[in-house]
Amino acid sequence: MSLNALFNLIALVVTLAAVFGWVNHKWFRLPHTIGLVVIALGVSFAALLLDALVPSLGFDEAVRATLTDIDFHDTLMTGMLGFLLFAGALHVDLDALVSRWSAIATLATVGILLSTGLVAVATYLLTGLAGLEIPFAYCLVFGALISPTDPIAVLAILKQTDVPSSLKAKIAGESLFNDGVGVVLFTILAAIAAGSDGHGAALTPGGVAQLFVTEAVGGVGLGLAGGYLAYRAMRAINEHNLEVLITLALVMSTYALALQVHVSGPIAMVVAGLFIGNHGTRFGMSDTTRDHVEKFWSLLDEILNSLLFLAIGFEVFTLTFTPAIVSMALVAIPLVLVARFVSVSLPIRALGRWHEFTPGAIPVLTWGGLRGGISVALALSLPPSPIRDQILAATYGVVVFSIVVQGLTIERVVRAMVRVPATDSA
């Protein structure tokens, strides 16, 4: 794609985000990100209907070609994700996470593994009954990409939902870390699935363990190292514009390095964001610098979120609609919700012997476990095949349902289920 074509494409997407955002704010009054998804979906389905009635217009073909040029997976996973995760982590209270580290760590590891297994087994059995014959290795891949809650979607909704601070810390912390764990798990299982069908090298148990340690532990180490270097650089000066530039360089250089050395970029960004947002803002910045850094990243977060959720609405053009694929998308929604409920309730009940949890935490964590663009991007990264089409349809169905239905009703669930004690327990 030429530089001129790229600029025109970016101009179109930003303009649509602004127009749709204005329409939503003026008439629909939905939360900003949800409104963008709803309007983009409405425009997409209207265009598909018009294209079906008047095929000579060629809407479907033109939009599919544009989406192919954008490459949603690369745009999100290697372009936007680092900025969004850093911006999200920058505003999270590290002390609140540390005080609830056991619950967050358990949900982000044991919970993800449990949900992945449940989704994989159920998907394998149900698709087998329907005659779709998806190999179990790819059912595991689907479980891995759909089990983690999306921090971008979750944090966007939390900004507009009144949730007790202790419960909000767990929801935010889990979404930030299980995203990184989920991407690592997906990478491993996708490699195993590719090896099982002859399209990649088979992984040994030792290779799997090595890959996991390299990705996860390496991501933590890289995030700490990058965050510390940026902190020392900012502490040595007092120039707010330059310090904002340092945080921007931190994100871009650290994420680029993570891709080169094959460690988890998402985990590195979360760790770096937590370090700068807590230690860095307290000891390395003046009040003026802190204000500029927070406002810059808040604005960038809002802009990128708008573009991402707009793109999610338009990704409906990537789907091939057949009765079997539509059925799989509809079945996947309750399947994933049940797996989420089990993977949340079992760890919380086990930890309940030692920790007190906010009453109603299980239903809120279950319903508040939103999926978003990361799941769609991971599904799109799979090699083109009928299996990918089925996984993508199921993923898209779950993502749209979680953003629109769960996102719009999570506050009602909180009001109905949460009974906050005077101590606002963990």
C-alpha positions as CSV (number, residue, x, y, z in Angstrom):
1,M,0.0,0.0,0.0
2,S,1.4,3.4,-1.0
3,L,1.9,6.2,1.6
4,N,-0.9,8.2,0.0
5,A,-3.3,5.2,0.1
6,L,-2.4,4.6,3.7
7,F,-3.0,8.2,4.6
8,N,-6.4,8.1,2.9
9,L,-7.4,4.9,4.7
10,I,-6.4,6.4,8.1
11,A,-8.3,9.6,7.3
12,L,-11.4,7.6,6.4
13,V,-11.3,5.5,9.6
14,V,-10.7,8.5,11.9
15,T,-13.5,10.4,10.2
16,L,-15.9,7.5,10.5
17,A,-15.0,7.2,14.2
18,A,-15.6,10.9,14.7
19,V,-18.9,10.9,12.8
20,F,-20.2,7.7,14.5
21,G,-19.1,9.0,17.9
22,W,-21.0,12.3,17.2
23,V,-24.2,10.4,16.1
24,N,-24.0,8.2,19.2
25,H,-23.5,11.2,21.6
26,K,-26.2,13.2,19.9
27,W,-29.0,10.5,19.7
28,F,-28.2,7.1,21.1
29,R,-26.3,8.1,24.3
30,L,-24.7,4.7,24.6
31,P,-21.3,4.4,26.2
32,H,-18.8,5.7,23.6
33,T,-17.1,2.4,22.7
34,I,-20.3,0.3,22.7
35,G,-22.0,3.0,20.6
36,L,-19.3,2.8,17.9
37,V,-19.6,-1.0,17.7
38,V,-23.4,-0.8,17.5
39,I,-23.4,1.8,14.8
40,A,-20.7,0.1,12.8
41,L,-22.5,-3.1,13.0
42,G,-25.7,-1.4,11.8
43,V,-24.0,0.2,8.9
44,S,-22.2,-3.1,8.0
45,F,-25.4,-5.1,7.9
46,A,-27.2,-2.4,6.0
47,A,-24.4,-2.5,3.4
48,L,-24.5,-6.3,3.2
49,L,-28.3,-6.2,2.7
50,L,-28.0,-3.5,0.0
51,D,-25.2,-5.4,-1.7
52,A,-27.4,-8.6,-1.7
53,L,-30.2,-6.6,-3.3
54,V,-28.0,-4.7,-5.7
55,P,-24.9,-6.8,-6.3
56,S,-23.6,-4.4,-9.0
57,L,-22.8,-1.9,-6.2
58,G,-19.9,-4.2,-5.0
59,F,-20.0,-2.9,-1.4
60,D,-19.1,-6.3,0.1
61,E,-16.1,-6.8,-2.2
62,A,-14.8,-3.3,-1.7
63,V,-15.0,-3.4,2.1
64,R,-13.4,-6.8,2.2
65,A,-10.5,-5.6,0.1
66,T,-10.1,-2.6,2.5
67,L,-10.2,-4.7,5.6
68,T,-7.6,-7.0,4.0
69,D,-5.4,-3.9,3.4
70,I,-5.7,-2.9,7.0
71,D,-4.9,-6.5,8.3
72,F,-6.7,-6.3,11.6
73,H,-4.4,-8.8,13.3
74,D,-1.1,-6.9,12.5
75,T,-2.7,-3.5,13.1
76,L,-3.8,-4.5,16.6
77,M,-1.2,-7.0,17.8
78,T,1.9,-5.1,16.5
79,G,0.5,-1.6,16.2
80,M,-2.1,-0.5,18.7
81,L,-2.0,-3.1,21.5
82,G,1.2,-1.9,23.1
83,F,-0.1,1.7,23.4
84,L,-3.5,0.5,24.7
85,L,-2.1,-1.9,27.4
86,F,0.4,0.7,28.6
87,A,-2.3,3.4,28.8
88,G,-4.6,1.0,30.7
89,A,-1.9,-0.1,33.1
90,L,-0.7,3.5,33.7
91,H,-3.9,4.3,35.6
92,V,-4.2,1.1,37.7
93,D,-3.3,1.3,41.4
94,L,-0.4,-1.1,41.9
95,D,-1.0,-1.3,45.7
96,A,-4.6,-2.5,45.1
97,L,-3.3,-5.2,42.8
98,V,-0.6,-6.3,45.1
99,S,-3.0,-6.6,48.0
100,R,-5.1,-8.9,45.9
101,W,-2.3,-10.7,44.1
102,S,-3.4,-14.2,44.9
103,A,-6.9,-13.8,43.5
104,I,-5.6,-12.0,40.4
105,A,-2.8,-14.5,39.7
106,T,-5.1,-17.5,40.2
107,L,-7.7,-16.1,37.9
108,A,-5.1,-15.1,35.3
109,T,-3.5,-18.5,35.2
110,V,-5.6,-21.4,36.7
111,G,-8.8,-19.7,35.5
112,I,-7.5,-19.3,31.9
113,L,-6.3,-22.9,31.7
114,L,-9.5,-24.2,33.2
115,S,-11.7,-22.1,30.8
116,T,-9.5,-23.1,27.8
117,G,-10.0,-26.8,28.6
118,L,-13.7,-26.5,29.2
119,V,-14.4,-24.5,26.0
120,A,-12.2,-26.9,24.0
121,V,-14.0,-30.1,25.2
122,A,-17.5,-28.6,24.8
123,T,-16.6,-27.2,21.3
124,Y,-15.2,-30.6,20.2
125,L,-18.3,-32.5,21.4
126,L,-20.8,-30.0,20.0
127,T,-19.1,-29.5,16.6
128,G,-18.8,-33.3,16.3
129,L,-22.5,-33.7,16.9
130,A,-23.1,-31.0,14.3
131,G,-20.8,-32.8,11.8
132,L,-18.3,-29.9,11.6
133,E,-15.4,-32.1,12.6
134,I,-13.0,-29.5,14.1
135,P,-9.8,-31.2,15.3
136,F,-9.4,-31.1,19.1
137,A,-6.1,-29.2,18.7
138,Y,-8.0,-26.3,17.1
139,C,-10.7,-26.5,19.7
140,L,-8.0,-25.9,22.2
141,V,-6.8,-22.9,20.1
142,F,-10.4,-21.5,20.2
143,G,-10.5,-22.0,24.0
144,A,-7.2,-20.1,24.4
145,L,-8.2,-17.1,22.3
146,I,-11.7,-16.7,23.7
147,S,-11.0,-17.4,27.4
148,P,-9.0,-14.3,28.4
149,T,-11.0,-11.2,29.1
150,D,-9.9,-8.3,27.0
151,P,-8.3,-5.5,29.0
152,I,-9.2,-2.9,26.4
153,A,-12.9,-3.7,26.5
154,V,-12.9,-4.3,30.3
155,L,-11.1,-1.1,31.2
156,A,-13.3,1.0,28.8
157,I,-16.5,-0.3,30.5
158,L,-15.1,0.1,34.0
159,K,-14.6,3.8,33.4
160,Q,-18.3,4.2,33.1
161,T,-19.5,1.6,35.7
162,D,-19.8,2.1,39.4
163,V,-18.0,-1.0,40.9
164,P,-16.6,-1.3,44.4
165,S,-12.9,-0.4,44.4
166,S,-11.8,-3.8,45.7
167,L,-13.8,-5.7,43.0
168,K,-12.7,-3.2,40.3
169,A,-9.1,-3.8,41.2
170,K,-9.6,-7.6,40.7
171,I,-11.4,-7.2,37.4
172,A,-8.8,-4.7,36.0
173,G,-5.8,-6.8,37.3
174,E,-7.2,-10.0,35.9
175,S,-7.9,-8.6,32.5
176,L,-4.5,-6.9,32.2
177,F,-2.5,-10.1,33.1
178,N,-4.7,-12.8,31.6
179,D,-4.5,-11.1,28.3
180,G,-0.7,-11.6,28.3
181,V,-1.1,-15.2,29.6
182,G,-3.8,-15.9,27.0
183,V,-1.6,-14.7,24.1
184,V,1.2,-16.9,25.2
185,L,-1.1,-19.9,25.6
186,F,-2.6,-19.2,22.2
187,T,0.9,-19.0,20.6
188,I,1.8,-22.4,22.1
189,L,-1.5,-24.1,21.2
190,A,-1.5,-22.6,17.7
191,A,2.0,-24.0,17.1
192,I,0.9,-27.4,18.4
193,A,-2.2,-27.4,16.1
194,A,-0.1,-26.4,13.1
195,G,2.3,-29.3,13.9
196,S,-0.6,-31.7,14.2
197,D,-1.9,-31.0,10.7
198,G,1.5,-31.0,9.1
199,H,1.9,-27.2,8.7
200,G,4.4,-26.7,11.4
201,A,7.0,-28.3,13.7
202,A,5.7,-30.5,16.5
203,L,6.4,-29.2,20.0
204,T,7.7,-31.4,22.8
205,P,6.5,-30.8,26.4
206,G,10.0,-29.4,27.2
207,G,9.6,-27.1,24.2
208,V,6.2,-25.9,25.4
209,A,7.6,-25.2,28.9
210,Q,10.6,-23.3,27.5
211,L,8.4,-21.2,25.2
212,F,6.0,-20.3,28.1
213,V,8.9,-19.3,30.4
214,T,10.6,-17.3,27.7
215,E,7.5,-15.5,26.7
216,A,6.0,-14.8,30.1
217,V,9.1,-14.4,32.3
218,G,10.9,-12.6,29.5
219,G,8.0,-10.2,29.1
220,V,8.1,-9.3,32.8
221,G,11.8,-8.8,32.8
222,L,11.8,-6.6,29.7
223,G,8.9,-4.5,31.0
224,L,10.7,-3.9,34.3
225,A,14.0,-3.1,32.5
226,G,12.4,-0.7,30.1
227,G,10.3,1.0,32.8
228,Y,13.2,1.4,35.0
229,L,15.4,3.0,32.3
230,A,12.6,5.4,31.4
231,Y,12.0,6.2,35.1
232,R,15.7,7.1,35.6
233,A,15.7,9.2,32.5
234,M,12.7,11.2,33.6
235,R,13.9,11.5,37.2
236,A,17.1,13.2,35.9
237,I,15.2,16.1,34.2
238,N,12.1,18.3,34.6
239,E,10.7,19.0,31.2
240,H,7.2,17.7,30.7
241,N,7.1,17.6,26.9
242,L,10.4,15.6,26.8
243,E,9.1,13.2,29.5
244,V,5.9,12.5,27.6
245,L,8.2,11.7,24.6
246,I,10.2,9.3,26.8
247,T,7.1,7.4,27.8
248,L,6.1,7.2,24.1
249,A,9.6,5.9,23.2
250,L,9.4,3.4,26.1
251,V,6.2,1.8,24.6
252,M,7.4,1.7,21.0
253,S,11.0,0.5,21.7
254,T,10.1,-2.0,24.3
255,Y,7.3,-3.6,22.3
256,A,9.4,-3.6,19.1
257,L,12.2,-5.3,21.1
258,A,9.8,-7.8,22.6
259,L,8.8,-8.8,19.0
260,Q,12.4,-9.2,18.0
261,V,13.5,-11.4,21.0
262,H,10.3,-13.4,21.1
263,V,9.0,-12.5,24.5
264,S,5.5,-11.4,25.5
265,G,5.0,-7.8,24.4
266,P,1.6,-7.5,26.1
267,I,3.0,-8.6,29.5
268,A,6.0,-6.2,29.0
269,M,3.6,-3.3,28.3
270,V,1.5,-4.1,31.4
271,V,4.5,-4.3,33.7
272,A,6.1,-1.1,32.2
273,G,2.8,0.7,32.5
274,L,2.3,-0.3,36.1
275,F,5.9,0.7,37.0
276,I,5.7,4.2,35.4
277,G,2.1,4.8,36.5
278,N,2.9,4.1,40.2
279,H,6.6,4.3,41.0
280,G,7.4,6.7,38.1
281,T,4.6,9.2,38.8
282,R,5.4,9.2,42.5
283,F,9.2,9.6,42.5
284,G,10.2,10.5,38.9
285,M,7.8,13.3,37.8
286,S,6.8,16.8,38.9
287,D,3.1,17.6,39.3
288,T,3.2,19.3,36.0
289,T,4.8,16.4,34.2
290,R,2.4,13.9,35.9
291,D,-0.6,15.9,34.7
292,H,0.8,16.1,31.1
293,V,1.7,12.4,31.0
294,E,-1.7,11.3,32.3
295,K,-3.6,13.6,29.9
296,F,-1.6,12.5,26.9
297,W,-2.1,8.8,27.5
298,S,-5.7,9.3,28.4
299,L,-6.3,11.1,25.1
300,L,-4.3,8.5,23.1
301,D,-6.2,5.7,24.8
302,E,-9.6,7.3,23.9
303,I,-8.6,7.8,20.2
304,L,-7.2,4.3,19.8
305,N,-10.1,2.7,21.6
306,S,-12.5,4.5,19.2
307,L,-10.6,3.2,16.1
308,L,-10.5,-0.3,17.6
309,F,-14.1,-0.6,18.4
310,L,-15.1,0.9,15.1
311,A,-13.0,-1.8,13.4
312,I,-14.7,-4.5,15.4
313,G,-18.0,-3.4,14.1
314,F,-16.8,-3.6,10.5
315,E,-15.1,-7.0,10.8
316,V,-18.5,-8.6,10.2
317,F,-17.5,-8.3,6.5
318,T,-14.8,-10.9,7.1
319,L,-17.4,-13.6,7.9
320,T,-18.9,-16.1,5.5
321,F,-22.5,-16.7,6.6
322,T,-23.7,-20.3,6.3
323,P,-26.3,-22.0,8.6
324,A,-23.6,-24.1,10.3
325,I,-21.3,-21.1,10.9
326,V,-24.2,-19.0,12.3
327,S,-25.3,-21.8,14.6
328,M,-21.7,-22.2,15.9
329,A,-21.5,-18.5,16.6
330,L,-24.8,-18.6,18.6
331,V,-23.9,-21.8,20.5
332,A,-20.5,-20.3,21.4
333,I,-22.0,-17.5,23.4
334,P,-23.6,-19.5,26.3
335,L,-20.8,-22.1,26.1
336,V,-18.1,-19.4,26.8
337,L,-20.3,-17.8,29.5
338,V,-20.7,-21.2,31.3
339,A,-16.9,-21.9,31.0
340,R,-16.2,-18.4,32.4
341,F,-18.6,-19.0,35.4
342,V,-16.9,-22.3,36.3
343,S,-13.3,-20.9,35.8
344,V,-14.2,-17.9,38.1
345,S,-16.2,-19.7,40.8
346,L,-13.9,-22.6,41.4
347,P,-10.8,-20.5,42.1
348,I,-12.7,-18.0,44.2
349,R,-14.4,-20.7,46.3
350,A,-11.0,-22.3,46.8
351,L,-9.4,-19.0,47.8
352,G,-12.4,-18.2,50.0
353,R,-10.9,-20.4,52.8
354,W,-8.2,-17.7,53.3
355,H,-9.6,-14.5,51.8
356,E,-12.9,-12.7,52.0
357,F,-14.5,-11.7,48.7
358,T,-17.0,-9.1,48.0
359,P,-20.5,-10.7,48.0
360,G,-21.6,-11.1,44.4
361,A,-18.0,-11.2,43.0
362,I,-18.6,-14.4,41.1
363,P,-21.6,-13.2,38.9
364,V,-20.0,-9.8,38.4
365,L,-16.6,-11.3,37.3
366,T,-18.5,-13.8,35.1
367,W,-20.7,-11.2,33.3
368,G,-17.9,-8.5,33.4
369,G,-15.5,-10.8,31.6
370,L,-15.7,-9.0,28.2
371,R,-14.0,-10.2,25.1
372,G,-12.8,-7.8,22.5
373,G,-10.5,-7.1,19.5
374,I,-7.6,-9.2,20.8
375,S,-9.7,-12.4,20.4
376,V,-10.8,-11.4,16.9
377,A,-7.2,-10.5,15.9
378,L,-5.9,-13.9,17.2
379,A,-8.6,-15.8,15.3
380,L,-7.7,-13.8,12.1
381,S,-4.1,-14.8,12.6
382,L,-4.9,-18.5,11.9
383,P,-4.1,-19.9,8.5
384,P,-7.0,-19.5,6.0
385,S,-9.2,-22.6,6.0
386,P,-12.8,-23.7,6.7
387,I,-11.7,-24.3,10.3
388,R,-10.6,-20.7,10.7
389,D,-13.9,-19.5,9.3
390,Q,-15.8,-21.5,11.9
391,I,-13.5,-20.3,14.8
392,L,-13.7,-16.7,13.6
393,A,-17.5,-16.8,13.4
394,A,-17.7,-18.2,16.9
395,T,-15.2,-15.7,18.2
396,Y,-17.0,-12.7,16.6
397,G,-20.3,-13.8,18.0
398,V,-18.9,-14.0,21.5
399,V,-17.1,-10.6,21.2
400,V,-20.1,-8.7,19.9
401,F,-22.4,-10.2,22.5
402,S,-20.0,-9.4,25.3
403,I,-19.3,-5.8,24.2
404,V,-22.9,-4.9,23.4
405,V,-25.1,-7.0,25.7
406,Q,-22.8,-7.6,28.7
407,G,-21.3,-4.2,28.4
408,L,-24.7,-2.4,28.5
409,T,-26.0,-4.5,31.4
410,I,-22.9,-5.0,33.7
411,E,-23.9,-2.0,35.8
412,R,-27.4,-3.5,36.4
413,V,-25.7,-6.8,37.4
414,V,-23.5,-5.0,39.8
415,R,-26.4,-3.2,41.4
416,A,-28.4,-6.4,41.7
417,M,-25.7,-8.8,42.9
418,V,-23.1,-6.8,44.9
419,R,-23.7,-6.1,48.6
420,V,-20.7,-4.2,49.7
421,P,-19.8,-4.6,53.4
422,A,-18.5,-1.7,55.4
423,T,-14.9,-2.8,54.9
424,D,-15.3,-3.1,51.1
425,S,-13.6,-6.5,51.3
426,A,-11.3,-8.0,48.7
